[in-house]
């Protein structure tokens, strides 16, 4: 039975058996209804624990208030009628989108979305399942098939190529078609595919990337790079075949392929030569072998351009006087939010807000890609141990000791260093193969419907923005004075990583 988190804790000596609703209380643990109240009582009889006076038996009763309306059919029938009414009257926005933001929840498969929804409700003082996330209010929803052309279980590179460029690709390849096998540099020449970000820039819009990973990571890199391997972060990572056939590393392409207005995330080490010390970690240096300082290269010939690597300098950036901003806050990936030093690194929210303020100055609009990398133990399994109701398939959380898995409780699962239990042992998680959700709102968002190929995402964004190959879309421009026709297409999609966590 679901219940809110309102509790009343009462302790008293248990001298004898007593009855409630004709049920005699003698068991170690029971759940029963209390007559003529709106409460359920959950109690347990415990013996000789440090929390009980004089070592005597005590009865602990926790009264937890129910959501009373849910007990009545009227509540659910009315809820259903309201949902039908909303569906019948759902407006369609068939105007052209001026701006588009693509949010990617890396690891945010449906189990994690459900877990996040429950946690949000519990933090608000209710049971949780009935709660709603902001993205639950997005009017349009579709499922995306995530496989790569050459592999059933995808990776972030092949999937990013699909949703950024509109073309499905091979596992581990970025910004190239499936005619390019992984690690085959020579095969990538002539098989490059172009991202929505690049096309938006060509159409005169401002463009940006915000991520909590390194900015050269597979998901953001598909917006600007064309490589046969996602692992070619810097020239130090290029194999001999790639050097011989003049393939460039991802960091190099970040600077030279597309003029990106805002670049925020991690990845400093790939931008500097080995002779340059990291400004934050003095025992670290850049890794480039070609001697190039790619940050200096990026700053050249750009008006009102700034580079920052810490929170203080980031906060000092005035969006009104800044047209180009690169912020690299860690040598590689940014720290997880739980570990982030707020005095040194901005949050994802802060980075996104500043990016929008800079990009939105362009009267022609903008395209922004935002990425973030992303527990409930109450029931016991047949091994008499608790388990989390949102479960994941593989990863470092596999633990068997003396032929059994460890128990889990709330204090364990809410620890910052808790690793989600998994069924298959791996050093790190893989993607799942399940379809993932696309939450959409704004102009032409109704095109997200049903089950679609992941590459379809890029096509809808390009069509809504009326950029290549849909410049003849003939969509009317939205009126900024009419609230029912906003000019922002907002998408939230997910990549399913089998263990846990993240909007």
VOLUM-765257 format. One record per residue (C-alpha): residue number from 1; x, y, z. Coordinates in steps of 0.2 Angstrom, whole numbers. Example, Ala and Ser with C-alpha at 12.3 -4.5 7.8 and 13.67 -1.06 7.14 Angstrom:
REM VOLUM-765257
 pos    px    py    pz
   1    62   -22    39
   2    68    -5    36
//
This chain:
REM VOLUM-765257
 pos    px    py    pz
   1     0     0     0
   2     7    17    -5
   3     7    30     8
   4    14    47    11
   5    30    50    22
   6    20    59    36
   7    24    48    52
   8    20    48    70
   9    32    37    81
  10    24    31    97
  11    34    19   109
  12    27    10   124
  13    29    -5   134
  14    20   -21   128
  15    13   -29   143
  16     0   -40   135
  17    -9   -45   119
  18   -22   -33   112
  19   -34   -32    98
  20   -37   -20    83
  21   -50   -24    70
  22   -52   -42    78
  23   -34   -45    74
  24   -23   -51    89
  25    -6   -43    90
  26     7   -56    93
  27    18   -57    77
  28    35   -49    76
  29    29   -38    62
  30    12   -34    54
  31     2   -21    45
  32   -16   -17    50
  33   -29    -4    48
  34   -34     7    62
  35   -53     9    63
  36   -61    26    60
  37   -45    35    55
  38   -36    39    39
  39   -20    30    44
  40   -12    14    42
  41    -1     8    56
  42    15    -2    53
  43    23    -9    69
  44    36   -21    74
  45    40   -29    90
  46    58   -29    95
  47    68   -37   109
  48    84   -31   119
  49    90   -18   107
  50   100    -2   112
  51    86     8   106
  52    73     1   119
  53    73     6   137
  54    79    -7   150
  55    80   -20   137
  56    61   -23   138
  57    50   -27   124
  58    42   -12   115
  59    30    -9   102
  60    34     4    89
  61    19    11    79
  62    22    21    64
  63     6    30    58
  64     7    34    39
  65    -7    44    31
  66   -14    37    15
  67   -19    47     0
  68   -37    44     4
  69   -44    48   -13
  70   -35    34   -21
  71   -46    22   -12
  72   -61    27   -22
  73   -65    22   -40
  74   -71    40   -43
  75   -54    46   -41
  76   -47    35   -55
  77   -62    37   -66
  78   -61    56   -65
  79   -42    55   -68
  80   -45    45   -84
  81   -59    57   -90
  82   -47    72   -88
  83   -33    63   -97
  84   -45    60  -112
  85   -51    78  -112
  86   -33    84  -112
  87   -28    72  -126
  88   -43    77  -137
  89   -39    95  -135
  90   -20    94  -136
  91   -15   109  -148
  92    -2   106  -162
  93    11   119  -166
  94    15   118  -184
  95    25   133  -185
  96    44   134  -189
  97    56   133  -174
  98    68   147  -171
  99    78   138  -158
 100    80   120  -153
 101    88   112  -137
 102    92    94  -137
 103    94    87  -119
 104   102    70  -118
 105   101    60  -102
 106   115    48  -104
 107   110    33   -94
 108    92    39   -91
 109    83    24   -97
 110    65    21   -91
 111    70    12   -75
 112    80    28   -70
 113    66    40   -76
 114    54    30   -65
 115    66    30   -50
 116    68    49   -52
 117    50    52   -52
 118    47    42   -36
 119    62    50   -27
 120    55    67   -32
 121    38    63   -25
 122    46    56    -9
 123    56    72    -6
 124    40    82    -8
 125    32    72     6
 126    21    60    -4
 127    23    41    -9
 128    32    46   -25
 129    24    35   -38
 130    10    48   -42
 131    22    62   -44
 132    27    70   -61
 133    43    76   -68
 134    44    91   -78
 135    47    81   -93
 136    31    71   -90
 137    22    87   -95
 138    29    87  -112
 139    15    84  -124
 140    23    72  -136
 141    32    56  -134
 142    40    43  -145
 143    51    28  -143
 144    68    27  -151
 145    76    11  -157
 146    94    12  -152
 147   104    -1  -161
 148   119     2  -171
 149   121    -4  -189
 150   133   -17  -185
 151   129   -21  -167
 152   113   -25  -157
 153   120   -17  -141
 154   125     1  -146
 155   137    13  -139
 156   137    32  -137
 157   146    36  -153
 158   135    26  -165
 159   119    32  -157
 160   125    50  -156
 161   129    50  -175
 162   111    44  -177
 163   102    57  -167
 164   114    71  -171
 165   117    68  -190
 166   101    58  -195
 167   111    43  -201
 168   114    26  -192
 169   132    21  -190
 170   143     7  -183
 171   148     4  -165
 172   162    16  -160
 173   162    28  -175
 174   157    46  -175
 175   150    57  -188
 176   153    44  -202
 177   141    32  -211
 178   141    13  -208
 179   152    12  -223
 180   166    16  -211
 181   172     1  -200
 182   178     6  -183
 183   197    11  -183
 184   198    12  -202
 185   203    30  -205
 186   205    28  -224
 187   187    22  -225
 188   180    37  -216
 189   186    49  -231
 190   170    53  -241
 191   158    45  -229
 192   156    60  -217
 193   139    64  -212
 194   134    81  -206
 195   126    86  -189
 196   111    97  -186
 197   122   108  -176
 198   133   111  -191
 199   118   114  -202
 200   111   126  -190
 201   127   136  -190
 202   127   136  -209
 203   110   143  -208
 204   116   158  -198
 205   111   152  -181
 206   122   152  -165
 207   126   135  -159
 208   133   127  -142
 209   138   112  -133
 210   136   109  -114
 211   141    93  -106
 212   146    85   -89
 213   158    74   -99
 214   173    79  -109
 215   168    90  -124
 216   177    77  -135
 217   166    63  -128
 218   156    53  -140
 219   139    61  -137
 220   144    80  -140
 221   158    75  -153
 222   145    69  -165
 223   140    87  -167
 224   156    92  -175
 225   168    77  -178
 226   171    63  -191
 227   182    49  -185
 228   183    30  -186
 229   185    29  -168
 230   178    38  -153
 231   194    35  -144
 232   204    47  -154
 233   203    61  -142
 234   220    69  -146
 235   233    66  -159
 236   242    56  -145
 237   228    43  -148
 238   229    41  -166
 239   236    25  -173
 240   249    24  -187
 241   236    20  -200
 242   226    36  -195
 243   241    47  -196
 244   247    40  -212
 245   229    43  -220
 246   228    60  -213
 247   214    58  -201
 248   213    71  -187
 249   209    69  -169
 250   192    74  -161
 251   200    89  -151
 252   207    96  -167
 253   191    94  -176
 254   182   103  -162
 255   192   119  -166
 256   193   118  -185
 257   177   109  -191
 258   163   120  -185
 259   163   137  -178
 260   154   133  -161
 261   149   148  -151
 262   148   140  -133
 263   158   125  -128
 264   157   120  -110
 265   162   104  -101
 266   178    95   -97
 267   192    89  -108
 268   207   102  -105
 269   220    89  -107
 270   217    86  -125
 271   218   104  -130
 272   236   107  -124
 273   253   101  -128
 274   263    90  -116
 275   274   106  -111
 276   259   115  -104
 277   254   111   -86
 278   236   110   -80
 279   231   126   -71
 280   222   116   -57
 281   232   100   -55
 282   250   104   -56
 283   255    86   -58
 284   246    85   -74
 285   250    92   -92
 286   242    92  -109
 287   244    76  -120
 288   246    83  -137
 289   261    78  -147
 290   259    91  -161
 291   264   106  -150
 292   247   114  -153
 293   238   125  -141
 294   220   122  -147
 295   213   134  -135
 296   223   148  -142
 297   219   142  -160
 298   200   143  -156
 299   202   160  -149
 300   210   167  -165
 301   199   179  -175
 302   184   177  -165
 303   176   193  -158
 304   172   194  -140
 305   179   177  -137
 306   183   170  -119
 307   191   155  -112
 308   189   150   -94
 309   193   135   -83
 310   186   139   -66
 311   170   145   -58
 312   176   162   -53
 313   181   166   -71
 314   165   158   -78
 315   154   169   -66
 316   163   184   -72
 317   158   181   -90
 318   145   194   -96
 319   134   186  -109
 320   129   203  -116
 321   147   206  -121
 322   152   188  -125
 323   149   180  -142
 324   161   165  -140
 325   164   155  -124
 326   174   140  -121
 327   175   133  -103
 328   185   117   -99
 329   183   114   -80
 330   192    97   -79
 331   206    88   -88
 332   194    75   -93
 333   176    72   -88
 334   168    84   -76
 335   165    77   -58
 336   149    70   -54
 337   137    82   -46
 338   139    74   -29
 339   158    76   -30
 340   158    93   -39
 341   167   107   -30
 342   155   122   -32
 343   169   134   -29
 344   179   128   -44
 345   166   120   -56
 346   149   127   -62
 347   134   115   -62
 348   126   109   -77
 349   112   121   -74
 350   123   136   -73
 351   132   131   -89
 352   116   129   -98
 353   109   145   -92
 354   124   155   -97
 355   125   146  -114
 356   107   151  -118
 357   110   169  -113
 358   124   170  -125
 359   116   160  -139
 360    99   169  -138
 361   106   185  -143
 362   106   179  -161
 363    90   185  -170
 364    91   170  -182
 365    90   158  -167
 366   101   145  -160
 367   104   126  -158
 368   110   119  -141
 369   115   102  -136
 370   115    98  -117
 371   121    81  -110
 372   122    74   -92
 373   127    57   -86
 374   116    49   -74
 375    90    20   -28
 376    72    12   -16
 377    75    -4    -5
 378    59   -10     4
 379    55   -27    -2
 380    64   -44     2
 381    68   -56   -11
 382    68   -75    -9
 383    85   -74    -2
 384    78   -64    12
 385    87   -48     7
 386    81   -32     1
 387    83   -26   -17
 388    80   -10   -26
 389    64    -9   -36
 390    73    -1   -51
 391    86   -14   -57
 392   100   -14   -69
 393   109   -27   -79
 394   127   -26   -78
 395   142   -16   -71
 396   153   -15   -56
 397   139   -17   -44
 398   140   -36   -45
 399   145   -43   -28
 400   144   -61   -22
 401   151   -65    -5
 402   149   -83     2
 403   138   -88   -12
 404   126   -73    -9
 405   124   -55   -13
 406   125   -41     0
 407   109   -34     8
 408   104   -17     4
 409    94    -4    14
 410    90    14    13
 411   106    20    22
 412   116    10    10
 413   107    14    -6
 414   107    33    -2
 415   126    34     2
 416   135    45   -11
 417   147    30   -15
 418   133    17   -17
 419   135     6   -33
 420   119    -1   -40
 421   118   -20   -38
 422   119   -29   -55
 423   117   -46   -62
 424   133   -47   -73
 425   150   -42   -67
 426   159   -28   -78
 427   171   -15   -74
 428   159    -2   -81
 429   141    -3   -88
 430   136    -5  -106
 431   122     2  -115
 432   106    -8  -115
 433    97   -13  -131
 434    79    -7  -126
 435    70     7  -134
 436    72    24  -125
 437    60    38  -124
 438    59    55  -133
 439    50    69  -123
 440    46    83  -135
 441    37   100  -134
 442    37   115  -146
 443    35   118  -164
 444    33   101  -174
 445    35    91  -158
 446    20    81  -163
 447    30    73  -176
 448    38    63  -162
 449    25    49  -161
 450    26    30  -161
 451    42    19  -162
 452    55    27  -173
 453    73    24  -178
 454    85    35  -168
 455    91    44  -184
 456    73    51  -185
 457    77    63  -171
 458    89    73  -182
 459    77    74  -196
 460    63    81  -186
 461    75    94  -178
 462    81    99  -195
 463    63   100  -202
 464    57   110  -188
 465    71   122  -190
 466    69   122  -209
 467    88   119  -212
 468    96   107  -223
 469    89    96  -231
 470    72   104  -227
 471    75   122  -231
 472    59   121  -241
 473    49   116  -227
 474    36   130  -229
 475    32   131  -211
 476    25   148  -205
 477    36   157  -193
 478    28   158  -176
 479    22   174  -168
 480    32   179  -153
 481    16   188  -147
 482     6   172  -147
 483    10   161  -132
 484     2   146  -140
 485    16   146  -154
 486    32   146  -145
 487    48   146  -156
 488    58   134  -146
 489    58   115  -150
 490    63   106  -134
 491    68    88  -134
 492    74    76  -120
 493    80    60  -125
 494    90    46  -116
 495   103    33  -119
 496   100    18  -108
 497   115    12   -98
 498   111    -3   -88
 499   116     2   -71
 500   111    18   -62
 501   112    36   -63
 502   100    57   -68
 503    86    78   -77
//
